[in-house]
């Protein structure tokens, strides 16, 4: 999820230069997290279904 979030932040023009008090910063952050969520939830569900999810196999950590 972090990788997808960082990639989207790099693709949004001006997002990396925007300060935390600007709308561009918060809008691009919200957009990046939404994209990351949409892309990672199906993968996480698939892993849990196969018995490989983080919540299912915590003894490996």
PyMOL commands that set and color helices and strands:
alter all, ss='L'
color gray80, all
select helices_A, chain A and resi 2-11+23-49+58-60
alter helices_A, ss='H'
color red, helices_A
deselect
rebuild
show_as cartoon
